[in-house]
Amino acid sequence: MSKQEQVLLYQFRDEEKLALTEKTLHKLGIKTCVLPDNAYHEKVGYLLGSKGFRAATAHEDDGFVFPHEVMVLQNIRNKRLEQVLEALQGAGVEHIRFKAVVTPLNTLWTLRRLCETMQREHAAMQEMEMRKEEENMEFFDENR
C-alpha cells in the first residue's frame, strides 16, 4: 500500500483560492489540512500527524509573522509533484511561492523554521537571478 499523500496549507487568506486549492487536491486523492495561524510553534511531523510527535508545550507569542501562503507536501515527489502543480495551475490556482516537500530532516523542524528556511532560500535564488540579469545587461552593453 502506498503512503497517504497529504498537503498542509498555511496562511491562505483568500478563501476562494483556498477552496479551489483544496478541491483540486481532493480530486487527486490528496488529503489536506488547513493550519491555524499559531501552528508555527509545532513541529512539522506533529502537524502531519506522524507517530512519535507531541504538541509543543509552551506557546509564547513572539510576534512571528509569515504573511506568505505555504504548501507542505508529504509523499508527493518527482512526476507526481509535477502532476499536482500542473493540476493546481490548470484549475486556476494562482502561484504559491513557498512550497516544501517533507523530508526526514524537516519533519523535526518547527513550521516556523521551515518557513524561515524557505524564505532565506527564496531570497538567495532571487539574488542569483538579479545578478545573472545584471551580468547579461553588462554583456549586452559591452557588445553594442
Secondary structure, DSSP 4 states (H G I P E B T S, - for coil): -PPPPEEEEE----HHHHHHHHHHHHHTT-EEEEPPGGGGGSBHHHHTT-TT----S----------S-EEEEES--HHHHHHHHHHHHHTTPPP--EEEE--TTGGGSBHHHHHHHHHHHHHHHHHHHHHHHHHHHHHHHHT-
